[in-house]
Amino acid sequence: AAAQYRLGFQYAIGDRVTQNEVEAVKWFRRAAKQGDASAQYNLGVCYYSGKGVIKNEAEAVEWFRKAAEQGDASAQYNLGVCYANGKGVSRDFAQGHAWCSLASVGGSEMGKKASKLIDSQMTPEQKAEAAKLARELEAMIKSAKDKKK
């Protein structure tokens, strides 16, 4: 899976091969189906942007979620932004804030900034729901990582 992801990435950026977004998606998909979080994230980016595939925000959300649930901070950020903006899913500030907060904890500066922006648009009830959801998601991700060990 790791080699398939790397090959997909090389096709995506044209590193030692002719750049080919369709070929990149093919290799990302192979690695993503085997559980590679980086490939899942990149496949989500492809669906979100329409690079190498027909643009499909709902499909992007599904791939972002798979990577986010494995602790990928970039995927968590993108998933949070999708929720906050209602892209591919129904708008949900609590979900958006929770995922962006997790991204922030994972080191994402963009996640930190997005959390603050989303927070400014939330009611106290939504903020409480987001905090609870973030704790639940963090526990779920930790548990899944512990099971892999």
NORFENMO-V925317 format. One record per residue. N is the residue number from 0. RES is the residue in one small letter. NEAR is the number of other ideal C-beta (glycine too) atoms within 10 Angstrom. Layout:
[[N & RES & NEAR] [N & RES & NEAR]]
This chain:
[[0 & a & 15] [1 & a & 11] [2 & a & 11] [3 & q & 19] [4 & y & 23] [5 & r & 16] [6 & l & 20] [7 & g & 28] [8 & f & 17] [9 & q & 17] [10 & y & 23] [11 & a & 22] [12 & i & 11] [13 & g & 12] [14 & d & 11] [15 & r & 8] [16 & v & 13] [17 & t & 7] [18 & q & 12] [19 & n & 15] [20 & e & 17] [21 & v & 11] [22 & e & 17] [23 & a & 25] [24 & v & 21] [25 & k & 16] [26 & w & 23] [27 & f & 30] [28 & r & 20] [29 & r & 18] [30 & a & 24] [31 & a & 25] [32 & k & 14] [33 & q & 13] [34 & g & 13] [35 & d & 24] [36 & a & 20] [37 & s & 21] [38 & a & 27] [39 & q & 28] [40 & y & 27] [41 & n & 27] [42 & l & 31] [43 & g & 30] [44 & v & 19] [45 & c & 25] [46 & y & 24] [47 & y & 22] [48 & s & 13] [49 & g & 13] [50 & k & 15] [51 & g & 21] [52 & v & 20] [53 & i & 7] [54 & k & 12] [55 & n & 15] [56 & e & 18] [57 & a & 11] [58 & e & 17] [59 & a & 25] [60 & v & 21] [61 & e & 16] [62 & w & 26] [63 & f & 32] [64 & r & 20] [65 & k & 22] [66 & a & 26] [67 & a & 28] [68 & e & 17] [69 & q & 19] [70 & g & 18] [71 & d & 23] [72 & a & 22] [73 & s & 22] [74 & a & 29] [75 & q & 30] [76 & y & 27] [77 & n & 30] [78 & l & 32] [79 & g & 31] [80 & v & 21] [81 & c & 25] [82 & y & 25] [83 & a & 24] [84 & n & 13] [85 & g & 13] [86 & k & 15] [87 & g & 20] [88 & v & 20] [89 & s & 7] [90 & r & 12] [91 & d & 19] [92 & f & 20] [93 & a & 22] [94 & q & 23] [95 & g & 28] [96 & h & 28] [97 & a & 27] [98 & w & 33] [99 & c & 32] [100 & s & 27] [101 & l & 26] [102 & a & 28] [103 & s & 22] [104 & v & 16] [105 & g & 18] [106 & g & 10] [107 & s & 23] [108 & e & 11] [109 & m & 16] [110 & g & 24] [111 & k & 16] [112 & k & 13] [113 & a & 23] [114 & s & 26] [115 & k & 13] [116 & l & 14] [117 & i & 26] [118 & d & 16] [119 & s & 7] [120 & q & 11] [121 & m & 17] [122 & t & 10] [123 & p & 7] [124 & e & 9] [125 & q & 18] [126 & k & 15] [127 & a & 12] [128 & e & 18] [129 & a & 25] [130 & a & 14] [131 & k & 12] [132 & l & 18] [133 & a & 21] [134 & r & 13] [135 & e & 11] [136 & l & 18] [137 & e & 16] [138 & a & 10] [139 & m & 11] [140 & i & 18] [141 & k & 11] [142 & s & 9] [143 & a & 12] [144 & k & 11] [145 & d & 8] [146 & k & 7] [147 & k & 7] [148 & k & 4]]
